[in-house]
Amino acid sequence: MNKQEFIDSVNDIGSLTPTEKLIVSYFIKNFPMLPFAKMDELCKNIGVGKATLGRFLNRLGFSGFIQFKKLVSQDLVQELTTPIERCHSSQSVHPQEGLLSQHFEEVMNNMEETYRTLSPHDVDNAVNCLLNPKGKLYVMGSASAEALSNYFYLLARYLRKDVVLLKADASTLPHQLVDVDENDTLLAISYHRFSSITVRCVRWFHQYGGKIIVLTDQQVNPFVSYSDIQFSVASHSDGLFNNRTSGFSLIELLIKGMSIHADKDQRFSRIENTFNEFEIFNRK
């Protein structure tokens, strides 16, 4: 079921109560996030009881929320697989011959698809948020996204102060998030299967008014209703693991944008002096 089919089904049942109008309005506005919604949280956001939502879905012809969600998910969420599923699939077995050219083509196709969809306006706005001197810049990514978040963090430290790398550790995360306010910005990086700790972190930022920039590989994701700017990067792969090249490229694009505007000379000198003091690099 897509959004238009949902609207058509609502029109078919005739008049709506004020409460049902609230449900319809919320569903239409947040339709892409419905496959990831939990009934308790959904009812809380709308301001209705579970029984009320259930009766409305019954009027539309569904047995309940689970059936409705499943039908919406079938249309919105593309067929996604995990590495273990690919491992057991014959489709993931490729001959060694032509590996180099096949991988190059895969990378270039992902890059072209990603950059076709990028909005210069979104990139400029993201760079401005990332450089906002009034607040801190938080960065988070878990699983394979952790490498990207760490890479961004190391380079961003050259360009501004108050950059915080959040670790996906529920026991210490509250200590890092306790001071978040409307002046702060979060760059959240999350790929398919969407780390639950990253989702909770994004919701926390949204609750306290911070700006949220999301980098993901699925346009349909649990961050849609919370993010201020969302970048969707292609990650298609014929191998066991999805391709992260476009994500790294976007990270470098944002860093390049920050470096153009940042007052960086003093920070660069200080960081280089620190490297020398601690003898980080071999100077032979």
C-alpha distance (Angstrom), angle and dihedral (degrees) to the residues before:
residue distance angle dihedral
M1 . . .
N2 3.79 . .
K3 3.80 127.0 .
Q4 3.80 94.9 -93.0
E5 3.81 91.9 50.3
F6 3.80 88.9 51.1
I7 3.81 90.7 51.6
D8 3.81 90.8 48.1
S9 3.82 91.7 51.1
V10 3.83 90.2 50.6
N11 3.80 90.9 50.8
D12 3.80 90.2 51.3
I13 3.82 94.3 60.7
G14 3.80 94.0 58.5
S15 3.80 125.9 -143.2
L16 3.80 121.0 25.0
T17 3.77 131.5 -149.7
P18 3.84 117.7 -121.9
T19 3.81 89.3 -103.7
E20 3.80 92.4 50.7
K21 3.80 89.2 50.4
L22 3.81 88.1 56.5
I23 3.80 90.3 52.7
V24 3.81 93.2 47.7
S25 3.80 92.4 47.8
Y26 3.80 92.3 50.6
F27 3.82 93.3 45.8
I28 3.80 92.9 50.8
K29 3.81 93.0 47.2
N30 3.82 94.1 46.1
F31 3.80 101.3 29.8
P32 3.85 96.8 130.6
M33 3.82 92.0 58.4
L34 3.83 96.8 49.7
P35 3.84 94.3 93.7
F36 3.82 87.9 62.3
A37 3.81 98.6 40.4
K38 3.79 124.8 114.7
M39 3.77 116.6 -143.4
D40 3.82 96.0 -126.9
E41 3.79 93.2 50.9
L42 3.80 92.3 42.2
C43 3.80 92.9 54.1
K44 3.80 90.5 46.8
N45 3.81 91.9 52.4
I46 3.80 92.8 47.6
G47 3.79 94.7 41.3
V48 3.81 98.0 -124.3
G49 3.78 135.9 113.4
K50 3.79 124.5 -104.0
A51 3.79 91.2 -115.1
T52 3.82 90.6 54.4
L53 3.80 92.2 50.9
G54 3.80 90.4 46.3
R55 3.82 92.7 52.6
F56 3.79 91.0 49.7
L57 3.79 92.3 51.6
N58 3.81 88.8 48.0
R59 3.80 88.0 56.6
L60 3.79 88.5 54.9
G61 3.81 89.7 53.5
F62 3.80 100.9 -100.3
S63 3.79 125.0 129.6
G64 3.80 89.3 -137.9
F65 3.79 147.1 -48.9
I66 3.82 95.0 -60.1
Q67 3.80 93.1 58.2
F68 3.81 91.9 44.9
K69 3.81 92.0 49.1
K70 3.80 91.9 48.0
L71 3.80 92.1 53.0
V72 3.81 92.4 48.1
S73 3.80 90.6 47.1
Q74 3.80 92.9 53.5
D75 3.79 90.8 61.2
L76 3.80 99.7 36.7
V77 3.78 104.7 38.9
Q78 3.77 117.3 65.2
E79 3.79 119.7 -140.1
L80 3.80 103.7 -79.6
T81 3.76 127.9 -176.2
T82 3.78 136.3 -164.2
P83 3.83 126.1 -131.5
I84 3.82 91.6 -104.3
E85 3.81 90.5 52.9
R86 3.80 90.3 49.8
C87 3.80 90.2 48.3
H88 3.80 89.6 60.9
S89 3.79 93.5 43.9
S90 3.78 120.9 91.1
Q91 3.81 87.6 -144.7
S92 3.80 89.7 72.0
V93 3.82 92.8 60.8
H94 3.81 112.3 95.9
P95 3.77 130.6 174.5
Q96 3.80 118.2 -108.2
E97 3.79 89.6 -126.3
G98 3.79 111.2 95.5
L99 3.81 93.7 11.7
L100 3.80 93.8 134.6
S101 3.80 95.6 50.7
Q102 3.82 92.7 41.6
H103 3.79 92.2 52.9
F104 3.80 92.7 45.4
E105 3.81 90.3 52.3
E106 3.81 90.5 48.0
V107 3.81 92.1 51.6
M108 3.80 94.1 46.8
N109 3.81 92.9 47.4
N110 3.81 90.5 52.2
M111 3.80 91.6 47.5
E112 3.79 93.6 48.5
E113 3.80 92.9 47.5
T114 3.82 91.3 48.8
Y115 3.79 97.4 47.7
R116 3.80 92.5 45.5
T117 3.79 89.4 62.7
L118 3.82 99.1 41.3
S119 3.80 116.0 111.6
P120 3.84 115.6 -142.9
H121 3.80 87.2 -150.0
D122 3.82 91.4 56.0
V123 3.80 91.4 47.0
D124 3.82 91.9 51.4
N125 3.81 92.1 47.0
A126 3.80 91.2 48.0
V127 3.81 92.0 51.6
N128 3.81 90.6 50.2
C129 3.81 91.0 51.1
L130 3.80 92.2 46.7
L131 3.81 90.4 53.4
N132 3.81 97.2 42.9
P133 3.84 102.7 137.4
K134 3.80 94.0 -161.7
G135 3.79 94.4 71.9
K136 3.78 145.0 24.7
L137 3.78 125.4 -88.0
Y138 3.80 114.4 -131.0
V139 3.81 123.1 -166.1
M140 3.79 126.3 -165.5
G141 3.77 137.4 174.6
S142 3.79 131.9 146.8
A143 3.81 135.0 -163.1
S144 3.83 108.7 4.2
A145 3.82 90.0 -8.4
E146 3.81 90.1 63.3
A147 3.80 91.0 77.6
L148 3.81 91.0 54.5
S149 3.80 93.2 47.1
N150 3.80 91.6 49.3
Y151 3.82 91.2 48.4
F152 3.81 91.5 50.6
Y153 3.81 91.5 46.3
L154 3.81 94.0 53.2
L155 3.81 93.2 50.6
A156 3.82 95.2 40.3
R157 3.81 89.2 56.5
Y158 3.81 87.4 66.9
L159 3.80 90.4 56.6
R160 3.80 107.1 41.8
K161 3.78 143.9 3.6
D162 3.80 127.2 -114.9
V163 3.80 98.1 46.9
V164 3.81 112.0 155.0
L165 3.80 123.4 -164.4
L166 3.80 108.1 -151.7
K167 3.79 117.4 -149.2
A168 3.80 120.6 -147.8
D169 3.80 91.7 -116.9
A170 3.81 111.1 126.1
S171 3.82 91.5 -161.4
T172 3.83 94.6 61.7
L173 3.81 103.0 24.4
P174 3.84 94.6 87.1
H175 3.82 89.5 58.2
Q176 3.80 89.8 56.4
L177 3.79 95.3 44.7
V178 3.80 100.5 44.2
D179 3.84 94.6 97.8
V180 3.82 98.6 44.7
D181 3.81 113.7 135.1
E182 3.81 140.7 160.8
N183 3.82 93.2 -75.4
D184 3.81 94.0 60.8
T185 3.80 128.3 92.2
L186 3.80 129.7 -149.5
L187 3.79 124.0 -157.4
A188 3.81 104.5 -162.6
I189 3.81 119.4 -171.6
S190 3.79 116.4 -166.5
Y191 3.79 133.8 155.5
H192 3.80 132.7 -162.9
R193 3.79 114.5 -44.0
F194 3.84 85.2 38.0
S195 3.79 113.5 -138.5
S196 3.81 109.6 -105.8
I197 3.81 91.1 -141.0
T198 3.81 90.4 56.0
V199 3.80 90.3 49.3
R200 3.82 90.9 52.2
C201 3.79 91.0 47.6
V202 3.81 91.7 52.5
R203 3.80 90.6 49.8
W204 3.79 90.2 50.5
F205 3.80 91.8 53.4
H206 3.78 90.6 47.7
Q207 3.79 91.0 50.7
Y208 3.80 92.0 53.8
G209 3.78 96.2 43.9
G210 3.81 101.0 -107.8
K211 3.80 122.5 149.1
I212 3.80 113.8 -103.1
I213 3.81 126.4 -155.1
V214 3.80 115.1 -175.8
L215 3.79 127.8 -163.1
T216 3.80 112.3 -167.7
D217 3.79 141.9 143.2
Q218 3.81 98.7 -127.1
Q219 3.80 126.1 66.5
V220 3.79 87.6 -155.8
N221 3.79 105.6 63.1
P222 3.83 142.2 130.4
F223 3.83 92.2 -99.0
V224 3.82 98.7 63.7
S225 3.80 96.4 98.1
Y226 3.80 94.9 44.8
S227 3.81 106.2 41.5
D228 3.81 124.7 92.8
I229 3.81 92.8 -162.5
Q230 3.79 125.4 18.9
F231 3.79 127.7 -169.3
S232 3.80 118.2 -166.0
V233 3.81 114.5 -160.3
A234 3.79 125.9 -168.8
S235 3.81 114.1 -115.5
H236 3.82 103.6 171.4
S237 3.78 117.6 153.6
D238 3.78 138.6 169.5
G239 3.79 90.1 -152.2
L240 3.78 131.4 79.0
F241 3.80 93.7 -87.6
N242 3.78 130.7 48.8
N243 3.79 118.9 -109.8
R244 3.82 116.9 -103.3
T245 3.83 98.3 -175.5
S246 3.80 95.1 105.9
G247 3.79 91.1 49.9
F248 3.79 92.0 53.9
S249 3.79 90.0 46.5
L250 3.79 91.7 53.2
I251 3.80 90.5 48.9
E252 3.81 88.8 54.1
L253 3.81 90.4 47.7
L254 3.81 91.0 55.2
I255 3.81 91.6 45.9
K256 3.80 90.4 50.0
G257 3.80 90.1 50.9
M258 3.80 91.0 49.8
S259 3.81 91.8 48.4
I260 3.81 92.0 55.4
H261 3.80 92.9 57.8
A262 3.79 104.0 28.9
D263 3.79 123.2 102.2
K264 3.78 91.3 -129.2
D265 3.81 110.6 151.3
Q266 3.80 96.5 94.0
R267 3.82 93.5 44.5
F268 3.81 92.4 49.0
S269 3.79 91.4 51.8
R270 3.77 92.6 47.8
I271 3.80 93.6 48.2
E272 3.80 92.0 48.1
N273 3.80 90.3 49.6
T274 3.80 88.9 51.5
F275 3.80 90.6 51.2
N276 3.80 89.4 52.7
E277 3.80 93.2 45.6
F278 3.81 92.3 53.5
E279 3.82 93.0 37.8
I280 3.79 90.8 -127.5
F281 3.81 96.5 161.6
N282 3.77 132.5 44.4
R283 3.82 106.2 -108.8
K284 3.78 97.6 -169.2
